[in-house]
């Protein structure tokens, strides 16, 4: 003990501090320079040099982060892919070696045949779980397979078809609201933030179709749930979103925007708990879950199926898992569709000929919505999906501006992709926004909005065909708005028909034009316009009564 006491007295605090900083500096030098530059197996993969054109002040350890930050989502990845090929290595924040894929075999390997070996990054799960819960979107492996099996009946073709009339109620309500705003305007047109109203509308749609629940987001726009989602998805710049994603525990720093985010997450959690309590009360009372009547919403179908499963060992979902599904339905189920339709209206506003062609197709085959429904065919799943130009426009928009511009996975063990060694812990990115505009796949007009590429070639003359590169099955690997493989979006059919319903009610009596001078940017993560999308909206003057074809 005396020897230890003597040793302790002889060690100077300055020496301890100096040793600590020496070790820390050595570690950082190794992690941010020596390993990625000279030792990482990823250095053998083609990729850009470790220079960042947007790093004007030569700040160290940023890798290519600023290029990914400053450029439009997907553009930097697309430039690299065009230059280096289908697998590209680059430097992330703090020079961490990362990989982006644009090769069909590599994508199939990571997202299909070996999907279990490539889970979502922990930081993605940590960031999103507060908002979407730990439902099917975030869980992995056997838990994901169990949840997916339980959810499949709720998203079956049969049930999606039955939900069309339910989805139409908020959609028609929003169309009527905008029409009234135009009607009372002295200028015969109004300027509307379509993104804000669409967010409320799709929240009401998921409330009704998902839970048999009226959130009243349209009728009471400042209600707590609608306000919480606006704070989460509309109130922050792209920089803040990227900092939250790339900088560990940035969300825990008590900045005002982080405090607001946490409060919004608590509100969503509270509403989710209330929904489960009300659904369970309906079960006790024998309401809402019968084969007839009110039990056709997604959550009733799920709970009914879950009650038929014996035990947790048999695959029954826990209350926590049920809560996770509700949070996932609410967030992913309304924000992605509202973003999609927002961009559709924006694109239509800049291309009036496309807007008019879609409207005319709706008029010719469905007609105007009326209170008596005597002048219109029923708005059904089959009717909407039978419209070729509307369908082509929705597909093209999802290509042109995918709701999620990229998704990432992490190698859980050492692997090999296209002959290159991929060490455990490597972050792999699938850049939807880049793949969707590859000229090598979609042709020289890949960066143009061209719905005709999705249509039947037989509908065009020989001369017209020469100017269109039609999408063929061999190109589908580069079209992943709903991802691919066993983790593809379970709600893709729901989202697609929801978008078509909204386009019908918002386009049939209204036309859209850009607001002069209005500027916006595309947010990171979920591709939404920041700080919103303002458009000039006015009434369509129908020349003659429109009756749908018999």
SELUM-223753 format. One record per residue (C-alpha): residue in one letter; x, y, z. Coordinates in steps of 0.02 Angstrom, whole numbers, plus 50000, padded with zeros to 5 digits. Layout:
N
AXYZ;...
This chain:
550
X500005000050000;X501445011650041;X502195008349870;X500545012449784;X500385028349886;X502135033549837;X501775029649652;X500165039749656;X501075054749727;X502405053649593;X501165053849448;X500795071549396;X499025076449338;X499785085449188;X500625069349134;X498975059649148;X498075072849045;X499465072948916;X499425053948902;X497535054148882;X497575066648740;X499025057248657;X498025041148659;X496445050048599;X497385058748458;X498195042448405;X496505033748402;X495685047748301;X497155048048180;X496975029348156;X495065029548135;X494925044948025;X496505043747920;X497635028447934;X496275015047929;X495155022247791;X496645027647685;X497855013047700;X497054998247789;X495184997047750;X494724983647620;X493504996447549;X494955006647480;X495024994047337;X493264998747280;X493195012647150;X492645029447217;X492975048147227;X494575054947303;X494435061047481;X494095078947429;X492455088047453;X492045102047332;X490885110247459;X492205109747597;X492885126947552;X493745129547720;X494585112447718;X493825106947882;X494595089847922;X493685073347946;X492095078347851;X492365066147708;X491055069147574;X489735074247701;X489565092147638;X489325086647457;X487915075247512;X487215089347619;X487265103547493;X486735094447335;X484965089147293;X484585071647362;X485315058547247;X486355069947136;X488045066847217;X487765048047218;X487205048647036;X488775057946984;X489855044947071;X488905030446995;X489065037646820;X490945039346845;X491435024246949;X490115010946916;X488865000247012;X489814999447177;X490645015147246;X491635018047405;X491645035447483;X492005043847648;X490615048047768;X490685059647917;X492335057848012;X493025049247856;X492125032947893;X492225021647739;X490495018647664;X489795010447507;X488395014947386;X487615001947270;X486945003847094;X487164986347025;X485704974147012;X486694959247077;X487374969147225;X485664976247268;X484884958947258;X486254952147371;X486044965147508;X484164967847503;X483524950547453;X484584934947470;X485624941147617;X484424953747692;X484584946447867;X486444950147866;X486134968547830;X485034976547965;X484624994947978;X485965006048060;X485765008248247;X485715027248227;X484245025548106;X483305014748230;X483725026548373;X483155041848276;X481555034648201;X480935024148346;X480345039648441;X479225044048295;X478695027648214;X478905015748360;X479744998948348;X478514991848226;X478764982548063;X479804996747990;X481224994948116;X481244977248184;X482384963948110;X482534945248082;X481254933348157;X480324947648242;X480084956148073;X479484939947993;X478234937248134;X477544954848122;X477474954147932;X476514937747937;X475264945248059;X475054961147956;X474884953147784;X472994950047798;X472664968247842;X473564973847683;X472804960747569;X472124965747399;X470344962247459;X470454973747610;X471314987847516;X469894987647389;X468624988947530;X469495004347603;X469305015447449;X467655023047505;X468375026447678;X469935034747606;X468845045447492;X467955054447635;X469425065547691;X470035067247511;X468365074147454;X468285085247608;X469965093147564;X469425095847384;X467845104647444;X468855115347566;X470005121647430;X468555124647312;X467685135447444;X469275145447472;X469345149247287;X467485153247277;X467575166747411;X469135174747337;X468895190847240;X470355186147127;X469555169447081;X471125160747141;X472025158047306;X473785154047364;X473785138147468;X475145128547560;X474615111847487;X475915102147586;X475185107647753;X473385103347708;X473865086847627;X474775081747785;X473175084447884;X472115075447753;X473205059947744;X473245059347934;X471345058747932;X471395045247798;X472565034147899;X471505037648053;X469915031547968;X470625017547861;X471975012347984;X471075013348151;X469235017548121;X469665033748210;X469325051948163;X470845062648205;X469935078348142;X471555085048073;X470645094047931;X469195100848031;X470245105248184;X471925109348103;X472765114148268;X472335098048358;X473775090548455;X474185076048338;X474175086248179;X475245099548263;X476475086348325;X476755079348151;X476965096648076;X478315100148205;X479185083848162;X479135084847973;X478985103247924;X479855113948054;X481685109248028;X482945112947892;X483865099647795;X485445103447894;X484605099548060;X483875083447990;X485575077747929;X486435082348092;X485165071948185;X485515057248072;X487405058048058;X487955065148226;X487735052648369;X486565058648506;X486325075648424;X484465073548462;X484865073548648;X485685090748645;X484385102348725;X484195114248578;X482455121248557;X482095111048400;X482605095048489;X481495099048639;X480035102048521;X480395085548434;X480355075948598;X478735084348650;X477955079848482;X478525061748504;X477695061448677;X476075067848602;X476095054148470;X476455041148603;X474975047448707;X473765046648560;X474385029348514;X474065023048690;X472315030348684;X471925021548521;X472445004648593;X471385007548749;X469865012048644;X470104997048530;X470234985448679;X468644993048752;X467774989248587;X468344971148602;X467604969948777;X465974977448715;X465974966448561;X466014981348443;X467094985748295;X467864968748268;X466454958848192;X466464951948016;X465194965247969;X465074983448013;X466494993648081;X467894980848088;X468694983947918;X470064996047970;X471854989647973;X471994989348162;X470364979848188;X470924966848061;X472604965548148;X471884964048323;X470594951348264;X471984940848187;X473074943048341;X471694937148459;X471564921048359;X473384916948393;X473644906648549;X475224912748635;X476754923648607;X477704907848560;X476424904948422;X476774922248349;X475534933048446;X476024951448454;X476314959648622;X475474976048670;X477134984748639;X477214977448463;X475414982548429;X475845000148485;X477335000148369;X476224995648222;X475035009948259;X476465022448269;X477185015548107;X475495016448019;X475225034448076;X476935041248028;X477425031147874;X475625029047819;X475225047447802;X476825057247779;X477475047647628;X475825049247534;X475605067647577;X477375070647511;X476985061047351;X475385070547314;X476205087047359;X477545083747227;X476215077947102;X475295094547118;X476945104047105;X477445094546948;X475705096946874;X475805115646911;X477375117046805;X476685105846666;X474895111646629;X474745099946479;X475045084846592;X473835091746721;X472475093946591;X472745076746516;X472535068246686;X470985078646723;X470215074246556;X470525055746585;X469645057146753;X468185066446674;X468025054046532;X468055038246637;X467395043546808;X466555060446790;X466235074146917;X465875069747098;X464105074347144;X463065072947301;X461845060947217;X463205051147125;X462025050346975;X463295057746854;X464795047746907;X465415029946910;X465805023347085;X467555028447137;X468275011047157;X469965002647165;X469714994546995;X469075010546912;X470565020846970;X471835007346924;X471085006046750;X471635023746706;X473285021946611;X473865039946612;X473475042946796;X474385026846840;X475875031946733;X475955049046816;X475965041546991;X477335029046943;X478345042546859;X478205054247008;X478825040447123;X480295038547004;X480575057146980;X480465061847165;X480445046147274;X479755049547449;X481285041547528;X482835046547427;X483975033247503;X484005019347630;X485465011647724;X485994994947794;X487504989247896;X488474973247867;X488264962748024;X489714951547974;X491124951147847;X490474948347672;X490934949447488;X489974959847359;X490434959147174;X492134951947223;X492534965747348;X492794962247534;X491514971047643;X492054971447827;X490814970147969;X490074986948015;X490124994247840;X488675005747800;X487855001647632;X486715014247546;X485375010947415;X485105028147335;X483345027747261;X483445045747202;X485045041747107;X484505025047033;X482875032446969;X483795045046860;X485195034546788;X485335038546603;X486115021446576;X484435013946629;X483075026546585;X483895035146436;X484495052746402;X482855060146466;X483005051546635;X482985068346724;X481355073446639;X479605069946702;X478905058746565;X477405047746613;X477335040046439;X478835029046481;X477685018546592;X476295016146464;X475905002546338;X476955005546180;X475485000146073;X474585016246121;X475865026646024;X476285029245842;X477935022945771;X478575040845766;X478115043745949;X478935027546003;X480605033645939;X480635047546071;X480135036446218;X481175023546310;X479815012746385;X480095004646554;X480374985846536;X480524972146669;X482424971946657;X482454990146716;X481424987546874;X482964984446983;X483275003246966;X481505007747023;X481355005747211;X480155018747284;X479505005147401;X481174996047417;X481394978047363;X481584960647437;X480774953647595;X480774970947677;X479874980047537;X478484991747592;X476974981747649;X475854996947622;X476335000647441;X474604996347370;X473765006547507;X474865021647472;X474665020647283;X472765019747282;X472705033447416;X473725044947303;X472565041547156;X471015045347261;X471785061847316;X472265066647139;X470475063647083;X469665074847213;X470995088347206;X471155089347017;X469405086546949;X468785104246991;X470405113447026;X471955118446929;X473665123146995;X475045135346948;X476715139847030;X476825154647148;X478045167147068;X479625168947171;X479195155147295;X480755145047336;X480905128347423;X482155114447450;X481995095647466;X482215089847643;X483345075347689;X482665058547743;X480855059747689;X480815070347531;X479655084547579;X479745102647521;X480465114547649;X479695126247709;X478145119547620;X477375120347447;X476345135547402;X475345134647240;X474065145847155;X472415136647151;X470895141247048;X469275133446985;X469165123546824;X467825130246710;X466975114746639;X466195119346473;X464855105946470;X464125093846598;X465275078946609;X464555061546613;X465635046246630;X465685033446491;X464455019346511;
